[in-house]
């Protein structure tokens, strides 16, 4: 269950990054509220995952899931292109996360 919680925390990390980006330097309050809510939930869930997952591993997975999530969200919803090289690198990141899970 801790790995699932950590995965959700990573996806929420992408949420607060989008909120900050769309807030236009914190001038659009709904996006600021969204960013703060995602950030809070992400950190709380990250902290909960530390009960069963070592901190260095959890931090690496949290960041990896966040990076892949923000890229996919930007591609799907904001028409940001993803190159073949980037896809290959994301596949390596995901393989690394799966490897960490299997070795835990």
N, C-alpha and C positions, 0 to 999 in steps of 0.2 A: 504493500500500500504506500510506503514511503516513496517509492520510485514514481508512482502515479502522481502523488502530491507534488513531487519535485518537477515532473513534467508540466503539470498545470501551472506551477510557479514560473517556469520558464516561458510559457505562452503568455502569462500575464505580464511578464517583463516586456514583451513585445508591445502589449497594450499600452503600458505607460510611456514607452518610447514614441508611439504614434500620437498619444495624447499631447505630449510635450511638443512634438513637431507641429501638430495641427493647432496648437494654442496660440501661435503667432506671438512668440515671446511673452507668454502668459497673459495675453490681452483678451482671449476668448475663454471666458470662465467655464463653460460646460466642458471644454477639452481639458482644462486644468483640473477640474473635479474628477473627470474620468481618469486622468493620469495619476492623481493622488490615490484614488481608489484602487487602481490596478497595482500601483507601487506598494501600497500597504498590504493588499492581499498577497502579492508576490513574495514580499519579505516574510510575512507570517507563515505562508506555506513553506517557504524555503527553510525557515527556522524549525518547523515541525518535521521536515524531512531529515534534519540533522540528528534526530533521535536514533535512526537506524543506518544512516549513510555517513561515512567520514566526511568532514568538512571540505577537504581539498577535492574529493571526488564529486560531492554535491555541488560545489561551486562551479567546477568545470562543466558538469552536465547542465546546470542552470543557465550558464552563459551560452553553451552550445545550442540548447533548445531555443533560447531567446533569439540568437542570431539567425537560426534557420527560420523561426517563426516570423520574425520581422521581415525577412526577405520574401518569404512566401506571401505574407499579407500585402506587402507593397506591390508584389507582382500581380496578385489577383485583383486587388481593389484599387490600386493606384497606377496601374499600367507601367510599372517599372520593369525593365527587361532583365532577364537572367541569362547569362551566357552559358555556353556548354562547359567552359572551364569552371565557372562558378558552380554549376550543377555537380561536376566531378568533385570539387572541393567539399560541397555540402554532403555528398555521399560519403566522403571520408570522415567528415565530422560525425555523421549519423552512425557510421560503422564504429567509430571510436566510442560513442556513447553506448551502443549495444555491447561492445566489448567490455566496457566498464561494468555494465549491468551483469553480464554473464560471469565476470570475474569476482563479483561481490558476494 
